[in-house]
Amino acid sequence: MAANKTNVVILISGRGSNMKSIVNAINAGSLDVNVAAVISNRPGAAGIEFAQKQGIQSLVVDHKNFDSREQFDQTLAKEIDQFSPDIVVLAGFMRILTPEFVNHYAGKLINIHPSLLPKFKGLNTHQRAIDAGEKEHGASVHLVTPELDNGPVILQARVPVLQDDDASTLAARVLEQEHQLYPDAINKLVTEKLTQTA
């Protein structure tokens, strides 16, 4: 690995489709970072198999093996820290993280959320956007802070809400945009950091 290449650790819980989009962008030459590791909180997560096939170091830290959220987060942080990440990417990581964990990675922990933040924080964003009569919807990549879905937005992608949309059709179109948005947002972060340190 080149010494100046941005080191990224990606956390997943399932199929890791956003993680795949990041790896695919690297393989296509449109994103210049090193994925040091992919870590899942669920054994058997489909994304782990994909990462292994790509030759990426893959680990499982099963949250069920811990008595408390704090214990899990502390162990997870130890595993992440061995890879000295510049950016920690939450890609469908279905755990609420403790403030201590979030603060440990302040300024370098990012998440993708399926809404145009600050609208529709939390769950069921697609149905809520339809119910609210929104004309457009989308996804946001943001820095993670202890308050849920509240950190500064790095980049957003927008899709129109169509008249015949239901939550699943809207979700599918948003996910398509997410797969382009996440690599673009990481690129933006890397470029800004290089500019700041130049």
C-alpha positions as CSV (number, residue, x, y, z in Angstrom):
1,M,0.0,0.0,0.0
2,A,1.3,3.5,-0.9
3,A,2.2,5.4,2.3
4,N,0.0,8.4,1.4
5,K,-3.1,6.4,0.4
6,T,-6.2,7.0,2.6
7,N,-6.9,3.9,4.7
8,V,-10.5,2.9,5.0
9,V,-12.3,0.4,7.3
10,I,-15.9,-0.5,6.3
11,L,-18.5,-1.8,8.8
12,I,-21.4,-3.9,7.4
13,S,-24.2,-6.0,8.8
14,G,-25.6,-7.7,5.7
15,R,-25.1,-7.9,2.0
16,G,-22.9,-4.8,2.0
17,S,-24.1,-3.4,-1.3
18,N,-22.7,0.0,-0.5
19,M,-19.4,-1.6,0.5
20,K,-19.4,-3.4,-2.9
21,S,-20.0,0.0,-4.7
22,I,-16.9,1.4,-2.9
23,V,-14.7,-1.6,-3.8
24,N,-16.0,-1.5,-7.4
25,A,-15.2,2.2,-7.7
26,I,-11.6,1.5,-6.5
27,N,-11.3,-1.4,-9.0
28,A,-12.5,0.9,-11.7
29,G,-9.9,3.5,-10.8
30,S,-12.4,6.2,-9.9
31,L,-11.7,6.1,-6.1
32,D,-8.1,6.1,-4.8
33,V,-8.2,4.7,-1.3
34,N,-7.1,1.4,0.4
35,V,-9.9,-0.7,2.0
36,A,-7.8,-2.1,4.9
37,A,-10.6,-4.2,6.3
38,V,-14.3,-5.1,6.2
39,I,-15.8,-5.8,9.6
40,S,-19.3,-7.3,10.2
41,N,-21.3,-7.6,13.4
42,R,-23.1,-10.6,12.0
43,P,-21.4,-14.0,11.1
44,G,-22.5,-15.1,7.7
45,A,-23.1,-11.6,6.3
46,A,-23.0,-11.9,2.5
47,G,-20.8,-8.9,2.3
48,I,-17.9,-10.7,4.1
49,E,-17.8,-13.4,1.4
50,F,-17.5,-10.7,-1.3
51,A,-14.8,-8.9,0.6
52,Q,-12.8,-12.1,1.1
53,K,-13.1,-12.8,-2.7
54,Q,-11.6,-9.4,-3.3
55,G,-8.6,-10.2,-1.1
56,I,-9.7,-7.7,1.6
57,Q,-9.1,-8.7,5.2
58,S,-12.4,-9.5,6.8
59,L,-13.4,-9.9,10.4
60,V,-16.6,-10.6,12.4
61,V,-17.2,-9.1,15.8
62,D,-20.5,-10.7,16.8
63,H,-22.5,-8.3,19.0
64,K,-24.4,-11.3,20.5
65,N,-21.2,-12.3,22.3
66,F,-21.2,-9.2,24.5
67,D,-23.2,-8.3,27.6
68,S,-23.5,-4.6,26.8
69,R,-23.3,-2.2,23.9
70,E,-20.3,-0.6,25.5
71,Q,-18.3,-3.8,25.6
72,F,-19.1,-4.5,22.0
73,D,-18.1,-1.0,20.9
74,Q,-14.9,-1.2,22.8
75,T,-13.9,-4.5,21.2
76,L,-15.0,-3.3,17.8
77,A,-12.9,-0.1,18.2
78,K,-9.8,-2.2,19.1
79,E,-10.3,-4.3,15.9
80,I,-10.7,-1.2,13.8
81,D,-7.7,0.6,15.3
82,Q,-5.3,-2.1,14.3
83,F,-5.8,-0.9,10.7
84,S,-5.1,2.8,11.5
85,P,-8.0,4.1,9.5
86,D,-8.3,7.6,8.1
87,I,-12.0,7.0,7.5
88,V,-14.4,4.5,9.0
89,V,-17.4,3.8,6.7
90,L,-20.7,2.6,8.0
91,A,-22.3,0.7,5.1
92,G,-25.5,-0.8,6.3
93,F,-24.1,-1.3,9.8
94,M,-27.3,-1.9,11.8
95,R,-26.1,-1.0,15.2
96,I,-26.6,2.2,17.3
97,L,-23.2,3.2,18.4
98,T,-22.3,4.6,21.8
99,P,-21.2,8.2,22.1
100,E,-17.8,7.0,23.3
101,F,-17.3,5.1,20.1
102,V,-18.5,7.9,17.9
103,N,-16.3,10.5,19.7
104,H,-13.3,8.1,19.3
105,Y,-13.6,8.5,15.5
106,A,-14.8,12.1,15.5
107,G,-14.3,13.7,12.1
108,K,-13.6,10.4,10.3
109,L,-16.7,8.2,10.9
110,I,-19.2,8.5,8.1
111,N,-22.7,7.0,7.3
112,I,-25.1,6.9,4.5
113,H,-28.8,7.7,5.3
114,P,-31.7,7.2,2.9
115,S,-33.2,10.7,3.0
116,L,-32.3,14.3,2.3
117,L,-31.1,15.2,5.7
118,P,-32.1,16.9,7.9
119,K,-35.5,15.5,6.7
120,F,-36.6,12.1,7.9
121,K,-34.0,11.1,10.4
122,G,-34.3,7.5,11.7
123,L,-36.3,4.6,10.0
124,N,-38.9,4.1,7.3
125,T,-37.7,7.2,5.4
126,H,-39.2,6.2,2.0
127,Q,-42.7,5.7,3.3
128,R,-42.5,8.9,5.4
129,A,-41.4,10.9,2.3
130,I,-44.3,9.6,0.3
131,D,-46.8,10.2,3.2
132,A,-45.5,13.8,3.5
133,G,-46.1,14.5,-0.2
134,E,-42.5,15.1,-1.0
135,K,-41.6,15.9,-4.6
136,E,-38.1,14.7,-4.2
137,H,-36.2,12.3,-1.9
138,G,-32.7,10.8,-1.9
139,A,-29.7,9.9,0.2
140,S,-27.1,11.8,2.3
141,V,-23.6,10.9,3.3
142,H,-22.8,12.6,6.6
143,L,-20.2,12.7,9.4
144,V,-21.5,10.7,12.4
145,T,-22.1,12.5,15.7
146,P,-23.6,11.1,18.9
147,E,-27.0,12.5,17.9
148,L,-28.7,10.1,15.4
149,D,-28.5,11.2,11.7
150,N,-27.4,14.7,12.8
151,G,-23.8,15.2,11.6
152,P,-22.7,17.6,8.9
153,V,-23.7,16.4,5.4
154,I,-20.8,15.7,3.0
155,L,-22.9,15.0,-0.2
156,Q,-26.4,14.2,-1.2
157,A,-28.1,12.6,-4.2
158,R,-31.7,13.4,-5.2
159,V,-34.4,11.4,-6.9
160,P,-37.9,12.5,-7.9
161,V,-40.8,11.0,-6.0
162,L,-43.1,9.6,-8.7
163,Q,-46.9,9.6,-8.5
164,D,-47.1,5.8,-8.5
165,D,-44.2,5.2,-6.1
166,D,-44.5,3.0,-3.1
167,A,-41.9,2.6,-0.4
168,S,-40.1,-0.3,-2.2
169,T,-39.9,1.3,-5.7
170,L,-38.7,4.6,-4.2
171,A,-36.1,2.7,-2.0
172,A,-34.8,0.9,-5.1
173,R,-34.2,4.2,-7.0
174,V,-32.6,5.7,-3.9
175,L,-30.3,2.7,-3.4
176,E,-29.1,3.0,-7.1
177,Q,-28.1,6.6,-6.3
178,E,-26.4,5.5,-3.0
179,H,-24.1,3.3,-4.9
180,Q,-22.7,6.3,-6.8
181,L,-23.0,8.7,-3.9
182,Y,-20.9,6.9,-1.3
183,P,-17.7,6.6,-3.5
184,D,-18.2,10.2,-4.6
185,A,-18.5,11.4,-0.9
186,I,-15.4,9.5,0.1
187,N,-13.6,11.0,-2.9
188,K,-14.7,14.5,-1.7
189,L,-13.5,13.8,1.9
190,V,-10.1,12.5,0.6
191,T,-9.7,15.5,-1.7
192,E,-10.6,18.0,1.0
193,K,-8.1,16.3,3.5
194,L,-5.3,16.4,0.9
195,T,-6.1,20.1,0.3
196,Q,-6.0,20.9,4.0
197,T,-2.7,19.1,4.5
198,A,-1.0,20.5,1.4
